Amino acid sequence: MTMFKRLVSISLALTLFILGSLSFASDELPKLNAIKNQSSISGLSSGAFMATQYHIAYSQDLVGVAAVAGGPWQCAASNPLNPNPLSTATSTCTCLKGLPCPYLGAPFPDVSEIYNLAKAAEEAGSIDKLENVLDDKIYLFSGKQDKTVLTPVVDSANDFYQTLGISDEQILYDNQVDAGHAFITNQEVDLDCPLSQTPFINDCQYRQARILLEQIYGDLDESTPYKTDNLIKFEQKPFVPQYRFNISSMNSEAYVYIPTDCQQDATQCRVHVALHGCEQGMQSLDDKYVTGTGYLDVAETNQLIVLFPQVDKSSFIPYNPKGCWDFWGYTNNSWPPYTYYTKEAIQMQAIKAMLDHLTAG
C-alpha cells in the first residue's frame, strides 16, 4: 500500500469513527423556563417509594404525587422494632418472590412511627416543611393481584397523608382493579392485567398515566400520539454529584419529553417527573417504560414536560441487582448514617438538579 493510500485509509477510518461517535452522542438537557412550583412526581414500585420520598423531602417544589404500588415516605424505617432499613424494606414494605409475606410476622408500616420521624426530620431541616403538602393532590394505586407490594402498604401511604392533614377530597386511591404488580394501560399489546412479570406494564383497559395526571392537574385535553422527535435522550451524569456518581447507581443518560409547544415557549409548561420501577430502567427495557406507559400522549397536548430519570442495576457497590430506586439506603451501602430519605440523598439531589434546570429559564 502506498503512503497516499495509507493516509486516505487512516483519514477515512477517523471520519467514520467521529461520525459514529456523533450518531450515538446524547444531547444536553435543555435549560427551559417551565413554571416553577407547579411540578409533580409519580412512580411505580421502587419508583413509587421514591416518589413519596421525594414529595416529602422537596415538597416546596411540588403540587402533587402519584404512587403506583408503593408505600409512604420512610417506609423502610416504619417498623420501630427493626432498626435495619434493608430488612424492613424487604419484610414490611415489599415481598420477595417465593417467600411468605409479611415475613415472620413483620408488621405493616407503622404510620404513627413514620409521622414522628417526619416531624423530627422537619425539625432537623433535612426535609421541607410538612405544611407544604397540605394543598397537594395525591394519587395512590394498589392492584388486587399485586403480591409484591401488598395493599396494606399502600393503605399506609394513604393514612400517612391523611395524618399530615390532607383531606379525602385531595386523594384518589384506587384499589379495585384486578391488576398485578405493574403500571397499567389500555393497550392490548401489553401483558394481561393480573400478571406480575417483566416488563411490568399491563393492559387493564385503564389509562393510568392520564388518570394520575388529571388527579394532580385537573381536567386535561384529550391525548394525541406523541412525536418521536420530541423525546430526547440526554446526559444525566452532570446532574449527579461527580464524586459520588459511582455509588449513585444512576445511568449516565436519561430521557425527557418536551412537547412542541414547550419548545417554542416553555413559560406555560409544567414538569412531571416519572420514575420507573425495578428492572424497568433503560439498561433493562431501553425506552419501553418511557414510550409505553401513556405519559407522552398526554404530555403532547397538555404542555407537560415529562422527565424520566434512570437508575441502573449494579451487583457490587452499590448492591442494586434489580435496578431499583433507593428507598432503604443502598447508596449508603446500607450502613448508617442514612440519608436516603432526606434532601441529602444523592438520587433525590440529582432529580432536584434536573427539575431546577428545566425551570431555570
C-alpha positions in Angstrom: 0.0 0.0 0.0 1.4 3.4 -1.0 1.8 6.1 1.6 -1.0 8.1 -0.1 -3.4 5.2 0.1 -2.4 4.5 3.7 -3.2 8.2 4.7 -6.5 8.0 2.9 -7.4 4.8 4.7 -6.5 6.4 8.1 -8.4 9.5 7.3 -11.5 7.5 6.3 -11.3 5.4 9.4 -11.1 8.5 11.6 -14.0 10.1 9.8 -16.2 7.1 10.3 -15.2 6.9 13.9 -16.1 10.5 14.5 -19.4 10.2 12.6 -20.2 7.1 14.6 -19.5 8.8 17.9 -21.7 11.7 16.9 -24.6 9.5 16.0 -24.6 7.9 19.4 -23.9 11.0 21.4 -26.7 12.2 23.8 -28.0 15.7 24.0 -27.7 18.0 26.9 -30.8 18.6 28.9 -32.2 21.9 27.7 -32.5 24.7 30.1 -36.1 25.8 29.9 -38.4 28.3 31.5 -41.1 26.0 32.7 -43.3 27.1 35.5 -41.7 26.8 39.0 -43.5 25.3 41.9 -46.0 23.5 39.6 -44.1 20.3 39.2 -45.2 16.8 40.2 -43.8 13.3 40.5 -45.0 9.7 40.0 -43.5 6.3 40.1 -44.1 2.5 40.1 -42.9 0.2 42.8 -39.4 1.4 43.9 -40.2 4.5 41.8 -43.4 4.9 43.8 -41.5 4.7 47.1 -39.0 7.2 45.7 -41.9 9.5 44.6 -43.4 9.7 48.0 -39.9 10.1 49.5 -39.1 13.0 47.1 -42.5 14.5 47.7 -41.9 14.9 51.4 -38.3 15.9 51.1 -38.8 18.5 48.4 -42.5 19.4 49.0 -41.9 23.1 48.4 -41.4 22.4 44.6 -44.4 20.1 44.1 -48.2 20.2 43.7 -48.8 16.5 43.7 -47.6 12.9 43.8 -48.7 9.6 42.4 -47.6 6.3 43.8 -48.4 3.1 41.9 -47.8 0.0 44.1 -45.7 1.9 46.6 -45.8 3.0 50.2 -45.1 6.1 52.3 -42.0 8.2 52.9 -39.6 6.3 55.2 -41.4 3.0 54.8 -38.0 1.3 55.4 -37.9 2.8 58.9 -41.6 2.1 59.7 -41.0 -0.9 62.0 -39.8 0.5 65.3 -38.7 -3.0 66.4 -36.3 -3.3 63.4 -33.6 -0.7 63.1 -32.3 -2.1 59.7 -33.9 -0.3 56.7 -32.9 -3.0 54.3 -34.6 -5.7 56.4 -37.7 -3.6 56.9 -37.9 -2.7 53.2 -37.9 -6.5 52.3 -40.2 -7.6 55.0 -42.6 -4.8 55.8 -42.7 -2.7 52.6 -42.2 -5.3 49.9 -42.4 -9.1 49.4 -39.6 -11.2 47.9 -40.9 -13.7 45.4 -41.4 -17.2 46.8 -41.4 -16.2 50.5 -44.3 -15.7 52.8 -45.2 -12.1 53.4 -45.2 -10.3 55.7 -42.2 -12.3 56.9 -42.0 -13.8 60.4 -44.9 -11.7 61.5 -43.3 -8.4 60.5 -45.9 -5.6 60.9 -47.2 -3.5 58.1 -45.8 0.1 58.2 -46.5 1.9 61.5 -47.9 5.3 60.4 -47.5 6.9 63.8 -43.8 6.0 63.8 -43.5 7.5 60.3 -45.2 10.7 61.4 -42.9 11.0 64.3 -39.9 10.5 62.0 -41.2 13.1 59.7 -41.7 15.7 62.4 -38.1 15.0 63.6 -36.7 15.3 60.1 -38.6 18.6 59.6 -37.2 20.0 62.8 -33.7 19.0 61.8 -34.2 20.7 58.4 -33.5 17.5 56.4 -36.8 17.8 54.6 -39.0 20.7 53.6 -41.8 22.0 55.8 -44.6 19.4 56.1 -47.2 22.1 55.7 -46.2 22.4 52.1 -48.1 19.2 51.2 -51.5 20.4 52.6 -52.8 21.7 49.3 -51.2 18.9 47.1 -53.1 16.3 45.2 -52.4 12.6 45.8 -53.0 9.5 43.6 -52.4 6.0 45.0 -52.9 2.7 43.4 -52.8 -0.9 44.6 -53.7 -3.8 42.2 -55.8 -6.6 43.7 -53.4 -9.2 42.3 -50.3 -7.5 43.5 -48.3 -9.9 45.7 -45.1 -7.7 45.7 -46.3 -4.5 47.4 -49.4 -5.5 49.3 -52.5 -3.3 49.7 -51.9 -2.6 53.4 -48.6 -1.0 52.5 -50.4 1.4 50.1 -53.0 1.9 52.7 -50.3 3.2 55.0 -49.3 5.8 52.4 -53.0 6.9 52.3 -53.1 7.0 56.1 -49.9 8.9 56.4 -51.0 11.7 54.0 -54.3 11.9 56.0 -52.3 12.1 59.2 -50.4 15.1 57.8 -53.8 16.8 57.3 -54.6 16.2 53.6 -58.3 15.8 53.1 -60.1 12.9 51.5 -61.1 15.2 48.6 -57.4 15.6 47.6 -56.6 11.9 47.5 -57.7 9.5 44.8 -56.9 5.9 46.0 -57.9 3.1 43.6 -57.5 -0.4 44.9 -60.3 -2.1 42.9 -58.6 -3.1 39.7 -57.6 -6.8 39.2 -54.0 -5.8 38.4 -50.7 -7.4 39.2 -47.6 -5.5 40.2 -47.4 -3.2 37.2 -48.0 0.1 35.6 -51.3 -0.3 33.8 -52.6 0.9 30.4 -55.4 0.4 27.9 -53.1 -1.2 25.3 -53.9 -4.7 24.2 -50.3 -5.4 23.3 -49.3 -5.2 26.9 -49.4 -8.1 29.4 -52.6 -9.5 30.9 -53.9 -7.4 33.7 -53.3 -9.8 36.7 -49.7 -10.6 35.8 -46.6 -9.5 37.7 -43.6 -10.0 35.4 -41.3 -8.1 33.1 -41.8 -5.5 31.7 -44.4 -4.8 34.4 -46.7 -2.9 32.0 -50.1 -4.5 31.9 -53.3 -4.0 29.9 -56.2 -3.4 32.3 -58.1 -1.1 29.9 -57.2 1.7 32.3 -55.3 4.8 31.3 -53.3 5.2 34.4 -50.9 7.9 33.2 -53.8 10.1 32.2 -55.8 9.4 35.4 -52.9 10.2 37.7 -52.0 13.4 35.8 -55.6 14.6 35.9 -55.8 13.9 39.6 -52.8 16.2 40.0 -53.6 18.9 37.4 -57.3 18.7 36.9 -59.1 18.3 33.5 -56.7 17.8 30.6 -57.2 17.9 26.8 -57.6 14.6 25.0 -54.4 12.8 24.3 -52.8 12.6 20.8 -49.9 10.4 19.6 -46.6 11.8 20.8 -43.9 13.0 18.4 -40.8 10.9 18.4 -38.6 13.9 17.6 -39.7 15.5 21.0 -38.2 12.6 23.0 -34.7 13.4 23.9 -32.0 11.2 25.4 -29.7 13.4 27.4 -26.6 13.2 29.6 -27.8 12.6 33.2 -24.4 12.3 34.7 -23.7 16.0 35.1 -26.6 16.3 37.5 -25.2 13.7 39.9 -22.5 15.0 42.3 -19.5 13.8 40.4 -17.5 12.5 43.4 -20.5 10.2 44.2 -21.6 9.1 40.8 -20.2 5.6 41.0 -22.2 4.9 44.2 -25.4 6.5 42.9 -26.5 3.6 40.7 -27.7 6.1 38.2 -27.3 5.8 34.5 -25.1 8.3 32.7 -28.2 9.1 30.5 -31.9 9.7 30.9 -34.9 10.8 28.9 -37.1 13.9 28.7 -40.1 14.6 26.6 -40.6 18.2 25.5 -43.9 18.9 23.7 -43.8 21.0 20.6 -45.5 24.0 22.4 -42.9 23.9 25.2 -40.0 24.0 22.7 -41.3 27.3 21.3 -42.2 28.8 24.7 -41.9 26.9 27.9 -43.3 29.7 30.1 -46.8 28.0 30.2 -45.5 24.4 30.7 -45.2 22.3 33.8 -42.8 19.5 34.6 -43.8 16.0 35.7 -41.1 13.5 36.8 -41.9 9.8 36.1 -39.9 7.2 37.8 -39.6 3.6 36.5 -39.7 0.6 38.8 -37.2 -2.1 39.4 -36.0 -3.9 36.2 -37.5 -1.1 34.1 -34.7 1.3 33.5 -33.2 1.9 30.1 -30.5 -0.7 30.9 -33.3 -3.3 31.0 -36.1 -2.0 28.8 -34.4 0.7 26.6 -37.2 3.3 26.3 -40.2 0.9 26.8 -41.2 2.4 30.1 -40.9 5.9 28.7 -42.9 5.3 25.5 -45.2 2.5 26.5 -46.9 3.8 29.7 -49.0 6.6 28.2 -47.3 9.6 29.6 -46.2 11.0 26.3 -49.5 11.1 24.6 -51.0 13.1 27.5 -48.0 15.4 27.6 -48.0 16.5 23.9 -51.4 18.2 24.1 -51.2 19.5 27.6 -47.9 21.4 27.8 -46.4 18.9 30.2 -42.7 18.3 30.1 -42.0 14.7 31.3 -38.7 13.9 32.9 -37.7 10.2 33.1 -34.6 9.8 35.3 -32.8 6.5 35.1 -31.3 4.0 37.5 -29.1 1.0 36.6 -28.5 -2.4 38.0 -25.3 -2.9 40.0 -24.1 -6.1 41.6 -21.2 -4.9 43.8 -21.1 -1.3 45.2 -23.8 -0.2 45.5 -25.6 -3.5 45.6 -28.7 -2.9 43.5 -29.1 -6.0 41.3 -32.6 -5.2 40.0 -32.0 -1.5 39.2 -34.4 -0.2 41.9 -34.6 3.4 43.3 -33.0 3.7 46.7 -35.6 3.8 49.4 -33.7 1.8 52.0 -30.1 3.2 51.9 -28.1 1.2 49.4 -26.4 4.4 48.3 -25.0 4.5 51.9 -24.0 0.8 51.4 -27.0 0.0 53.7 -25.0 1.4 56.6 -25.7 4.4 58.9 -25.8 7.3 58.9 -28.7 7.0 56.4 -29.6 9.9 54.2 -31.8 8.2 51.6 -34.9 9.9 52.8 -33.5 13.4 53.2 -32.6 16.3 50.9 -29.0 15.0 51.1 -29.9 11.7 49.3 -27.8 11.5 46.2 -30.6 10.3 43.8 -33.0 12.9 45.0 -30.4 15.6 44.6 -30.0 14.5 41.0 -33.7 14.7 40.4 -33.9 18.1 42.0 -31.0 19.4 39.9 -32.7 18.2 36.7 -36.0 19.7 37.7 -34.4 23.0 38.6 -32.6 23.0 35.2 -35.9 22.6 33.3 -37.4 25.5 35.3 -34.3 27.8 35.3 -35.1 29.8 32.2 
